[in-house]
Amino acid sequence: MADDETVDHEVVAVLDELITAIQETKQSVWATTNDRRVGLAELRTFLISQAMVFSEAEERIGGRDPSLVSPTGRPLRNLRAEAGGDDGALFVLVMGHLAGIAADVRSRSARVVGTTSQQLFDALADGIDDRLRRLSGVSQQS
């Protein structure tokens, strides 16, 4: 079983990824004008709720980690510019990044096996994967 320091480190790392994912998903919601918008907005709401869960877990384990940067203190990537202003390319960019986050969270879950936090990691990864699958279905219909 992982010690509290390891768990705290992994929780903070996931929380950091969640904050970035929320910002990026928000940009994609703003930029999307088709059926994907509803799914992306629901995904963003899910990510926000998960960030709250991870924030509470992080505070319970060791208090607020000073390495965690506030969302307002983060540089914001301009995903629309990176995608060349193409909504489809933006969608693919965001979906790929979120799939990478889900894979990373699964990897981190393996480092906290046997702890109560492992369930949080698994639920987050499963939730992201489920929403990405649904969004992929919407994408194919659009």
N, C-alpha and C positions, 0 to 999 in steps of 0.2 A: 504494500500500500504506500502511496506517495505521502511525503511529509507535507505539512502546512505551507512551507516555503515554496515547494515545487507547485503545489496546487495554486497558491496565490499568484505565482509567476505566470502560470498557464491561463488562469482566469483573466488577469490583466491583459495578456497578449490577445486573447479572444475579444475582450471588451474593446481594445484598441482597433481591432479589425472591424468590429461591429459599427463603431462610430464612423469609420471611413466608408463602410458599405451603406450606411444610412445616407450619408452625404451624396454618394454616387447614385444611389437609387432615387433620391429626390431629384437629382438632375435629369435622370431618365424619365421620370414621371412628367416633369415640366416639358420635356422635349417631345414626348410621345403624344400623337394625336389620334391613334387608332385604338382598336380593342385591347391592346396591351396595357393601356393606361390603368385600367381597373386592377389588373393583376399585379402590376408594378406598385401601385398604391397600397394594395393589400400586403405585398411583400415588404414594403417600407414600414408599414404598421407592425408587422411581425418582427422585423429587425429592431424597431424601437422598443417593443415589449421585451425582447430578449436582452437588449442592452440594459434595461432596468433590472432584469433578473440577475444578470452578471454583475452589475454594479452593486446590488445588494449582497451577492455572494462574496464579492471582493471586500466589501466593508466588514462582513462577518468574520472573514478569515484573518485579515491583518490590518484593517483600516485602509484608508485611501492611500494608494501607492503614489508617491511623488513623481514617478516617471510617467504617469498617465497624463496626457495632454488634453485639456478641455477641447470640446468640439469647436469652440470659437477661436481657439488658438492654432488651429490646423490650417495648413495651406490647402486650398481647394483645387483639385485637378479640374481642368476644363475638358470634360469628356466629349462634349459636342465638337469642340475644335479638334480633339484627337481623332474623332470619327469623321472628320472632314465635313461636318454638317449633315451627314447622312443618318437618318433615324435608324435604319436597319443596321448600319455599322455600330452605332451607339448601343443599340440593343444587344448585339453580339458581344461587344466590349464589356458591358455590365454583366451579362449572363456568364461570360467566361470568368470574370473576376469573382463573382459570387460562387461559382462552382469551385474555384480555387480555395475560397474561404471555407466552404463546406469540407473539402478534402483536408485542409489544414486543421480544422476543428476535430475531425475524426482522428488525425494523427496525435493531436494534443490529448484527446480522450484516452488514448492508449497509455499516456504518461501519468494519468490520474486514476487508473483502474482501482476499483475498490473503495473509492471515496464517493461521497454524496454528490460531488461536483461532476463526476463522470456522467451522471444522468442528464445534467444540464448541457454538457457538451454534445451528447448523443441526440438529445431533443432538438438542439439548435441545428446540427448538421442534417438531421432528418427533415426538419421543417424547411430549411433552405432547399434541399434537394426536391422535396415535394412541390414546392412553389415553382422551382425552375422547370420541372416536368410540365406542370400546368401551363406555365408561360410559353414553353416550347410548343405546346399544342395550339395555343392561341396564335402564336407566330405563324404556324403553318396554315391556319385558317384565314389570316389577314391578307 
